Amino acid sequence: MKKKNIHKLLLAVICLCLQTACSDWTEVERQNIDKLLAGADSAMADAHRKYLENLRAYKKSKHEITFGWFAAWTANGSGSTFLSQLPDSTDLVALWGENLWAHPTKEMLADLKSVQETKGTRVVIACLLFDIGKGITPPLPADYTGNWETWSKSFWGWVDNDEVAITKAIEKYANALCDTIFKFGYDGFDLDAEPSYAQPFPTKREMWQPASRMYTFIETMAKRIGPKSDTEEGRQKLLIVDGEPEWFPAKYGPYLNYFIHQAYRSTSFSVLEGRLRRLVNHFASVHTEEEVANKFIVTEEFEQYGTTGGVTFTLSDGRKVPSYIGMAEWKPFGGKYRKGGIGSYHMQRDFAATPVYKYLRQGIRIMNPPIK
């Protein structure tokens, strides 16, 4: 009887020891995994911080940029409404639709700050401008009996046939646009200059006729933003003309950061070369060939061609590619200079591609191949 009790006691002790040992081993293993996971999380966070530092440094370097007009900005809903969902290497975005950029929500401003501060993406406001007050004129008062044209003119102080009053109104409006840029933290202004293009809406084109009115507008803007700004803060902002930058006399070339052509449906390098050559000749008195090439951005229209990347474009070796890709492949004057970059109208339409932003990503890789 005593022998049996001793055996039972020994068995109990052995089991207790085994249980304790197993518990210790499990605890040691769990602690090791926790340490490894914590180390991995820290390493990943460090790698991501370094990646973003390199990305911002890349944006500041001299390279062919990726640009686009973004026309769905609400930062609410699908990924195509967020600036932060654009490819990380997107350099410059022009917000299309003054009803959006003039009245950003807190979600939109958070989205804007995110891409600017974390990724170094620059975001400007864009405006197709024919008549005074576009984008920032307050709504018609409920008791106002006139039409929108008379209201906008009266608000800004425009008096028909009085050029002194008109000049003051244009200066007031240009300064108000600059105030909007500084208020919300935008990176500049893109003037959509289309004085010679037909438009699908009625307009008297009063900001362009006579030409001195638009000269007043661009000179007023240039004092506040762009390369010739009166302040260092202003020189950090961009002043851009797209559409017909060559409409402006050559002396205005140095006022502008970029010349953007709506080179929609281009089919070959020769078409792009011809556009660049016209700009080089126009600004020859103030810019070298290289300076014009470095400012020159060619763009395709994704409102219609977002799913195909453009029309058929023939490369110099005979290969057929989408025109957006052809623009990425193009090197000015046979590779003599670096172009400003490429862009797309309604760039957000490429979000629906597979993979997401297929053509933007291809263009980025072609112009700035990854370092291996």
Buried (B, 14 or more C-beta within 10 A) or exposed (E): EEEEEEEEEEEEEEEEEEEEEEEEEEEEEEEEEEEEEEEEEEEEEEEEEEEBEEBBEBBEEEBBBBBBBBBBBBBEEEEBBBBBBBBBBBBBBBBBBBEBBBEBEEEBEEBBBBBBEBBBBBBBBBBBBBBBBBBBBEEBEEEEEEEEBBBBBBBBBBEEEEEEBBBBBBBBBBBBBBEBBEEBEBBBBBBBBBBEEEEEEEEEBBBBEEEEBBBBBBBBBBBBBBBBBEEEEBBEBBBBBBBBBBBBEBEBBBBBBBBBBBBBBBBBBEBBBEBBBEBBEBBEEBBEBBBBBBBBBBBBBBBBBBEBBBBEBBBEEEEEBBBBBBBBBBBBBEEEBBBBBBBBBBBBBBBBBEEBBBBBBBBBEBBBEEEE
